[in-house]
Amino acid sequence: MTIATFAIEYYQYLKPDGTLCQPLPKDLDNNALLKLYRLMHLLRIFDGRAINLQRVGKLGTYAGILGQEAIGVAMGHAMHASDVLVPYYRDYGAQCQRGVAFNKILQYWGGDERGSDFNNAEDFPICVPIASQSVIATGVATAINYRKQKRAVVTTIGEGGTSEGDFYEAMNVAGAWNLPVVFVVNNNQWAISVSRDQQTHSQTIAQKAIAAGFSGEQVDGNDVIAVHERMRIALEKARNGGGPTLIEAITYRLCDHTTADDASRYRPKAELDKAWLEEPLVRLRTYLTAQKVWDDSKEEALLLECRKEIDKEVDTYLNIEIAPVTDIIDYMYAQWPESLKDQRDTLLQFGDSHHD
């Protein structure tokens, strides 16, 4: 006897060759797509500059987003200002649309916690511990339900992170309590050096939502149109009492996992070459060019504009006044214990010389 059967839908609008496989959603015209295209270019230039900064010792370990720009950009564009973002470490595309300056992101990866102090007071800072953001998101969503607000929470994770217990616990409580949260999985095929096939034998990541009692779906993560439309639908559902959704965005990490990684040691070159043919910027540019709203001169002007914008952000970051070394301990206690005064004095004495 069959108790239940399930299906996982896959969504795509813009094929890798830049042609549509179904009509555009009504809320995304060419003007909106041009904005999304600019944001993806801005992200790619920022990403390259951040990696260069790390290579010359001006930034700490940094998590790149090359090839994954469509997910964060579409996600951020689909969210309402009143929604809450609980990100992981590849969500710059959403953060930059929600009041987080690029220099703040650089400041964070530069080891300065002041980079987590940004204009949007209700969004959460970058979360590095794997999957803990999933549980935090359900807590925020519980508060929204308690207050009877029409808001949604968006939280993200890599496909490798879905193997963590925190992720499953968050999914379970989101389903059981019908929470207004959208789980977005950036399935970029590699959890550092662990491939998608080694990570799980689950046929899809999206089907992990089924055990938690809500819907999961796959979307072409290199298709900014499809990601935007599925996010819009999931967010509306969440805001209006429909409960959670899991969106598995299928993409590919064209870069190293972080600047501390060398993906060439484990990733097949043929696989990488194939992925470059499906990346998000080229396919959208091909479509916009065919629509006669884009050309080479506009592309050149856009790249120059984006480089200038990122140059300003980098300059701001490089000229931020270094925080006092005592900040690392001054905020540990409401009132500094007298017994630890000597330790603080020693840190103050030798800390500045270390900065120099």
C-alpha positions in Angstrom: 0.0 0.0 0.0 1.4 3.5 -0.9 0.9 6.0 1.8 2.1 9.1 -0.1 3.9 10.1 -3.2 5.9 13.3 -3.9 7.3 15.2 -6.8 10.0 17.8 -6.9 9.4 20.5 -9.6 12.3 22.1 -11.5 11.9 25.8 -12.7 13.7 27.6 -15.5 13.0 30.6 -17.7 16.2 31.5 -19.3 18.2 28.6 -20.9 22.0 28.6 -21.0 22.0 29.8 -24.6 20.1 33.0 -23.5 16.7 32.1 -24.9 13.4 31.8 -23.0 11.8 28.5 -22.4 8.6 30.2 -21.1 7.3 33.8 -21.1 8.8 36.3 -18.6 7.0 36.7 -15.3 4.8 39.8 -15.4 6.9 41.7 -12.8 10.2 41.3 -14.6 10.5 43.5 -17.7 13.7 44.4 -19.6 14.3 47.4 -17.3 14.2 45.2 -14.2 16.5 42.7 -15.9 19.0 45.4 -16.8 19.1 46.3 -13.1 19.7 42.7 -12.1 22.4 42.4 -14.8 24.2 45.5 -13.4 24.1 44.1 -9.9 25.6 40.8 -11.0 28.4 42.6 -12.8 29.0 44.8 -9.7 29.2 41.6 -7.6 31.7 39.9 -10.0 34.0 42.9 -9.9 33.7 43.2 -6.1 34.5 39.5 -5.8 37.6 39.8 -8.0 38.9 42.8 -6.0 38.3 41.0 -2.7 40.3 38.0 -3.8 43.1 40.4 -5.0 43.1 42.1 -1.6 43.5 38.8 0.2 46.4 37.8 -2.1 48.4 40.9 -1.2 47.7 40.6 2.6 45.0 43.3 2.8 42.1 40.9 3.6 41.7 37.7 5.6 40.3 34.5 4.2 37.4 35.3 1.9 34.6 33.2 0.4 34.1 33.8 -3.3 30.9 33.8 -5.3 32.1 33.5 -8.9 29.3 31.9 -10.9 26.8 32.1 -8.1 25.8 35.8 -8.5 22.3 35.2 -9.7 21.1 33.6 -6.5 21.9 36.4 -4.1 20.9 39.2 -6.5 17.5 37.6 -7.3 16.9 36.8 -3.6 17.6 40.4 -2.4 15.6 41.9 -5.2 12.5 39.8 -4.4 12.6 40.5 -0.7 10.6 43.3 0.9 12.3 45.8 3.2 10.4 44.4 6.1 11.6 40.9 5.6 14.6 39.6 7.5 17.8 38.1 6.0 19.7 35.5 8.0 22.7 34.9 5.6 25.6 32.6 5.3 28.9 33.6 3.7 28.0 33.9 0.0 25.0 36.4 0.2 26.7 39.6 -0.8 24.2 40.0 -3.7 21.3 40.2 -1.2 23.2 42.2 1.4 24.2 45.0 -0.9 20.5 45.6 -1.8 19.6 45.7 1.9 21.8 48.5 3.1 25.1 46.7 3.6 28.0 48.6 1.9 30.7 46.6 0.2 33.3 48.2 2.4 31.5 46.7 5.4 31.7 43.2 3.8 35.4 43.8 3.2 35.8 45.0 6.8 34.2 41.8 8.1 36.5 39.6 6.1 39.4 41.8 7.2 38.8 40.6 10.7 37.1 43.7 12.0 33.8 42.9 13.6 32.6 46.4 13.0 31.9 45.2 9.5 28.8 43.5 11.0 27.5 46.8 12.2 25.5 48.0 9.2 22.4 50.1 8.5 19.8 47.4 8.4 19.4 46.7 12.1 17.1 43.6 11.7 19.1 41.6 9.2 21.7 39.3 10.7 25.4 39.4 10.0 27.4 36.9 8.0 27.3 33.4 9.6 30.3 31.1 9.2 29.5 28.2 11.6 27.8 25.8 9.2 24.0 25.6 9.5 23.6 27.6 12.8 21.9 30.3 10.7 19.1 27.9 9.9 18.1 27.6 13.6 18.5 31.4 14.1 16.1 32.0 11.2 13.4 29.8 12.7 13.7 31.8 15.9 13.2 35.0 14.1 10.2 33.5 12.2 8.7 32.3 15.5 8.9 35.9 16.8 7.2 37.2 13.6 4.4 34.6 14.0 4.0 35.6 17.7 3.6 39.2 16.7 1.2 38.4 13.9 3.3 40.3 11.4 3.1 39.8 7.6 6.9 39.4 7.1 9.1 36.6 5.9 12.6 35.3 6.9 15.1 34.2 4.3 18.0 32.0 5.2 20.7 30.4 3.0 23.1 27.5 3.1 25.3 25.5 0.9 24.3 22.0 -0.2 27.0 20.6 2.1 25.5 22.4 5.1 22.2 20.5 4.6 24.0 17.5 6.1 24.2 19.2 9.5 21.9 18.5 12.3 21.0 22.2 12.8 19.6 22.3 9.3 17.3 19.3 9.9 16.2 20.6 13.3 15.4 24.0 11.8 13.4 22.4 8.9 11.5 20.3 11.3 10.4 23.1 13.6 9.6 25.4 10.6 7.2 22.7 9.3 5.7 21.8 12.6 5.0 25.5 13.5 4.2 26.6 10.0 6.9 29.3 10.2 7.2 32.1 7.6 10.7 31.2 6.4 12.3 30.5 3.0 15.3 28.2 3.1 17.5 28.8 0.1 20.2 26.1 -0.7 23.0 27.3 -2.9 23.8 23.9 -4.5 27.2 24.8 -6.1 28.1 21.1 -6.3 31.1 21.2 -4.0 31.3 21.5 -0.2 35.0 22.4 -0.2 36.4 19.2 -1.7 33.4 17.0 -1.1 31.3 16.6 -4.2 27.5 16.7 -4.2 27.4 12.9 -4.9 29.6 12.2 -1.9 27.7 14.5 0.3 24.3 12.7 0.1 22.6 10.0 -1.8 19.3 12.0 -1.7 18.3 12.4 -5.3 17.6 16.2 -4.7 18.4 18.5 -1.8 14.9 19.9 -2.3 13.2 16.7 -1.2 14.6 17.1 2.3 11.7 19.5 2.9 9.2 16.7 2.4 10.1 14.9 5.7 9.6 18.3 7.5 6.1 18.6 6.0 6.4 21.4 3.5 7.3 21.9 -0.1 10.7 21.8 -1.7 11.6 22.7 -5.3 14.6 23.0 -7.6 15.4 26.1 -9.7 18.1 26.9 -12.2 20.4 28.9 -10.0 22.1 30.4 -13.0 18.8 31.8 -14.2 18.2 35.1 -12.3 14.7 35.2 -13.7 13.7 31.8 -12.4 15.3 32.4 -9.0 13.6 35.7 -8.6 10.1 34.4 -9.5 10.3 31.4 -7.2 11.6 33.6 -4.4 8.7 36.0 -5.0 6.2 33.2 -4.8 7.7 31.6 -1.7 8.0 34.9 0.1 4.4 35.8 -0.6 3.3 32.4 0.6 5.4 32.9 3.9 4.0 36.4 4.5 0.4 35.2 4.2 0.5 32.3 6.5 1.4 29.6 4.0 4.4 28.4 5.9 8.0 27.5 4.8 9.5 26.6 1.4 12.8 25.1 0.5 14.4 26.3 -2.8 17.4 24.4 -4.1 19.2 26.6 -6.5 21.3 24.6 -8.9 24.5 26.4 -9.8 28.3 25.8 -9.8 31.2 27.3 -7.9 33.5 28.5 -10.6 36.0 29.7 -7.9 37.8 28.1 -5.0 35.7 27.4 -1.9 37.6 30.2 -0.2 40.9 31.9 -0.7 42.3 29.1 1.6 41.4 26.5 -0.9 42.8 25.2 -4.2 39.9 23.6 -6.2 42.2 22.5 -9.0 43.4 19.7 -6.7 40.0 17.9 -6.6 37.7 19.4 -9.3 37.7 17.9 -12.8 38.7 20.5 -15.4 36.1 19.2 -17.9 33.4 19.8 -15.3 34.6 23.3 -14.7 34.8 24.1 -18.5 31.2 22.9 -18.9 30.0 25.0 -16.0 31.5 28.2 -17.6 29.2 27.6 -20.5 26.1 27.9 -18.2 27.2 30.8 -16.0 24.6 33.5 -15.2 26.0 36.7 -16.6 26.6 35.5 -20.2 23.2 34.0 -20.6 21.4 37.2 -19.4 23.6 39.4 -21.6 22.8 37.2 -24.6 19.1 37.6 -23.9 19.3 41.4 -23.4 21.4 41.7 -26.5 18.8 39.8 -28.5 16.1 42.1 -27.1 18.2 45.1 -28.5 18.4 46.7 -25.1 22.1 45.9 -24.7 25.3 46.1 -26.8 29.1 46.2 -26.5 29.3 49.9 -25.8 26.8 49.7 -23.0 28.7 46.7 -21.6 32.0 48.7 -21.6 30.4 51.7 -19.9 28.8 49.4 -17.3 32.1 47.7 -16.5 33.8 51.1 -16.1 31.1 52.4 -13.8 31.1 49.2 -11.7 34.9 49.3 -11.3 34.8 53.0 -10.2 32.1 52.1 -7.6 34.1 49.2 -6.2 37.3 51.3 -6.2 35.6 53.7 -3.9 34.4 50.9 -1.6 37.9 49.4 -1.5 39.4 52.9 -0.7 37.0 53.3 2.1 37.9 49.9 3.6 41.6 50.5 3.3 41.4 53.8 5.1 39.2 52.7 8.0 40.8 53.7 11.3 42.1 50.6 13.1 40.1 49.7 16.2 41.8 49.8 19.5 43.2 46.4 20.3 41.4 46.5 23.7 38.1 46.3 21.9 38.5 42.5 21.8 38.1 42.4 25.6 36.3 45.6 26.5 32.9 44.3 25.3 33.2 40.9 27.1 31.8 42.2 30.4 29.3 44.9 31.4 31.8 45.9 34.0 35.5 45.0 33.7 36.7 42.7 36.6 39.4 44.3 38.6 41.2 40.9 38.7 41.8 41.1 35.0 43.1 44.7 34.9 46.7 43.6 34.6 45.9 41.6 31.5 44.2 44.6 29.8 47.1 46.8 30.7 49.5 44.3 29.1 47.4 44.1 26.0 47.3 47.8 25.7 51.1 48.0 26.1 52.0 45.5 23.5 48.9 45.5 21.2 49.7 48.8 19.4 53.2 47.7 18.6 51.7 44.6 17.0 49.5 46.8 14.8 52.4 48.8 13.7 
